[in-house]
Amino acid sequence: MGFVTAHRSVRFCFAFIFTIASSQLSAPVFAAGAMAVGKCGAYGQAFDYAGEAGAKAAALKQCKGDCTTVTMRRACAAFSLDMTNPCGSYGYAVAPRISSAQNAAMKKCYAFGGKECVIRAWACDAKG
């Protein structure tokens, strides 16, 4: 292999690596999510969306009734309700880790009068 051939191979490799690297940098980042919660155990969830607006809309579409949304970006969300009265007490929370979100949601359910609170739903986005 001569100098000219080796030089072309090196240029080709650099061009190939540059093309791959630049395509990775321009790829969309999906790190937005939302959870919609409502009465009587109603919920909807969406995760790994490009933006919060799309995630909120998708979560609300799944939730039946009058629902509230919470967003999560690089985080997790959890929804708990009282098993003895599903139309009664409930709680929800967003936290950096799923365990923290579930614990906080359970505490809120009990704080609002729940007797046997359980996790109904949870979700994390791509980075949570």
MARKOL-112466 format. One record per residue (C-alpha): x, y, z; residue number from 1; residue in one letter. Coordinates in pm, whole numbers. Example, Ala and Ser with C-alpha at 12.3 -4.5 7.8 and 13.67 -1.06 7.14 Angstrom:
REM residues 2
1230	-450	780	1	a
1367	-106	714	2	s
REM end
This chain:
REM residues 128
0	0	0	1	m
150	327	-108	2	g
142	663	65	3	f
-135	797	-162	4	v
-358	494	-101	5	t
-301	507	276	6	a
-373	882	278	7	h
-705	826	94	8	r
-802	553	342	9	s
-735	783	636	10	v
-935	1066	477	11	r
-1222	828	408	12	f
-1220	706	771	13	c
-1225	1063	905	14	f
-1509	1155	671	15	a
-1705	846	774	16	f
-1654	913	1147	17	i
-1750	1280	1104	18	f
-2070	1182	922	19	t
-2169	935	1194	20	i
-2088	1181	1474	21	a
-2278	1468	1318	22	s
-2586	1251	1257	23	s
-2586	1150	1625	24	q
-2565	1512	1736	25	l
-2861	1614	1525	26	s
-3080	1323	1638	27	a
-3381	1434	1843	28	p
-3360	1388	2218	29	v
-3666	1225	2369	30	f
-3672	1307	2737	31	a
-4013	1450	2821	32	a
-4303	1272	2977	33	g
-4631	1335	3153	34	a
-4879	1160	3373	35	m
-5246	1254	3390	36	a
-5437	1159	3705	37	v
-5804	1183	3790	38	g
-6075	1050	4019	39	k
-6171	686	4056	40	c
-5834	556	3939	41	g
-5833	732	3602	42	a
-5487	790	3462	43	y
-5285	824	3145	44	g
-4914	826	3086	45	q
-4672	925	2814	46	a
-4296	910	2818	47	f
-3996	966	2593	48	d
-4161	1243	2391	49	y
-3966	1521	2221	50	a
-4150	1792	2415	51	g
-4372	1841	2717	52	e
-4674	1959	2515	53	a
-4690	1634	2317	54	g
-4645	1425	2629	55	a
-4923	1612	2813	56	k
-5164	1573	2521	57	a
-5095	1199	2495	58	a
-5139	1143	2869	59	a
-5464	1342	2880	60	l
-5600	1147	2584	61	k
-5566	822	2785	62	q
-5714	963	3107	63	c
-6094	949	3127	64	k
-6268	1230	3313	65	g
-6144	1551	3468	66	d
-5768	1489	3488	67	c
-5467	1687	3604	68	t
-5129	1649	3436	69	t
-4782	1654	3580	70	v
-4475	1658	3362	71	t
-4151	1474	3404	72	m
-3826	1559	3233	73	r
-3547	1317	3312	74	r
-3757	1194	3603	75	a
-4024	947	3708	76	c
-4387	988	3813	77	a
-4609	765	4024	78	a
-4983	756	4098	79	f
-5133	584	4402	80	s
-5491	536	4518	81	l
-5682	389	4809	82	d
-5774	29	4733	83	m
-6066	31	4976	84	t
-6220	334	4802	85	n
-6078	391	4450	86	p
-6292	704	4409	87	c
-6154	849	4732	88	g
-5801	942	4829	89	s
-5515	939	4583	90	y
-5168	1086	4547	91	g
-4912	1148	4278	92	y
-4552	1265	4269	93	a
-4258	1333	4038	94	v
-3901	1258	4147	95	a
-3560	1184	3992	96	p
-3591	811	4074	97	r
-3888	575	4060	98	i
-3852	467	4422	99	s
-3870	827	4542	100	s
-4173	901	4322	101	a
-4359	593	4445	102	q
-4284	667	4811	103	n
-4399	1028	4778	104	a
-4719	926	4595	105	a
-4801	674	4867	106	m
-4741	931	5143	107	k
-4975	1177	4970	108	k
-5247	914	4936	109	c
-5230	837	5309	110	y
-5211	1209	5395	111	a
-5542	1264	5212	112	f
-5714	991	5414	113	g
-5627	670	5228	114	g
-5653	346	5429	115	k
-5489	93	5193	116	e
-5297	291	4932	117	c
-5134	110	4640	118	v
-4939	223	4334	119	i
-5177	231	4038	120	r
-4932	350	3772	121	a
-4579	475	3725	122	w
-4357	585	3438	123	a
-4009	722	3376	124	c
-3881	910	3074	125	d
-3563	812	2890	126	a
-3328	968	3142	127	k
-3523	906	3463	128	g
REM end
